[in-house]
Amino acid sequence: MATSPASPDMREVIRNLRNPNLRVGDGRQHKRVRCFLLATIQHNRYTCECIVDDMSVGGCRVSNTDGLFTVGETVIINIPEQKMALNGMVMWARGKMAGLCFNLS
């Protein structure tokens, strides 16, 4: 069962992402929250629609991408429901799924 965007865990992740003083290291050290958020990702002059499957303060996993991500590529993920745009980097890509690490510094 997915966590709703309004769940306490998801609210904590969103609150932490909006903290301008937050410094993030390895994304795997942060608690992940399952979610289902519609988003767009800008990369290589292209924009693709996707779904954020899980999110933490350090990054997220997205699915239904265009499958053209390259590891190390910088991206901007826009999550309209949360009125949020985050800079990130592709950490892994498999088919139409990818893992992003947020660059919050």
Residue pairs with C-beta under 8 A, 6 or more apart in sequence:
2 34
2 35
2 36
3 9
3 10
3 33
3 34
3 35
4 10
4 35
5 35
5 36
5 37
5 81
5 82
7 33
9 31
9 33
10 33
10 35
10 55
13 31
13 33
13 55
13 56
13 57
14 82
14 84
16 22
16 57
17 57
17 84
17 86
17 102
17 104
18 84
22 57
22 104
23 104
23 105
24 30
24 57
24 58
24 101
24 102
24 103
24 104
24 105
25 58
26 58
27 56
27 57
27 58
27 59
27 91
27 101
27 102
28 58
29 58
30 56
30 57
30 58
30 59
31 56
31 57
32 54
32 55
32 56
33 54
33 55
33 56
34 53
34 54
35 52
35 53
35 54
35 55
36 51
36 52
36 53
37 51
37 52
37 55
37 79
37 81
37 82
38 49
38 50
38 51
38 52
38 79
38 80
38 81
39 49
39 50
39 51
39 52
39 62
39 77
39 78
39 79
39 80
40 47
40 48
40 49
40 50
40 77
40 78
40 80
41 47
41 48
41 50
41 62
41 65
41 75
41 76
41 77
41 78
41 100
42 75
42 76
42 78
43 68
43 69
43 73
43 74
43 75
43 76
43 90
44 68
44 73
46 66
46 68
48 65
48 66
48 68
49 64
50 62
50 63
50 64
50 65
51 62
51 63
51 64
52 60
52 61
52 62
52 77
52 79
53 60
53 61
53 62
53 63
53 97
54 60
54 61
55 61
57 102
57 104
58 101
58 102
59 88
59 91
59 99
59 100
59 101
59 102
60 77
60 88
60 99
60 100
60 102
61 97
61 98
61 99
61 100
62 77
62 97
62 98
62 99
62 100
63 96
63 97
64 96
65 93
65 96
65 97
65 98
66 96
67 93
67 95
67 96
69 75
69 90
69 93
69 98
70 90
70 93
71 90
71 91
71 92
71 93
72 89
72 90
73 89
73 90
74 87
74 88
74 89
74 103
75 87
75 88
75 89
75 90
75 100
76 85
76 86
76 87
76 88
77 85
77 86
77 88
77 100
78 84
78 85
79 85
79 86
86 102
86 103
86 104
87 102
87 103
87 104
88 100
88 101
88 102
88 103
89 100
89 101
89 103
90 98
90 99
90 100
91 98
91 99
91 100
91 101
92 98
92 99
93 99
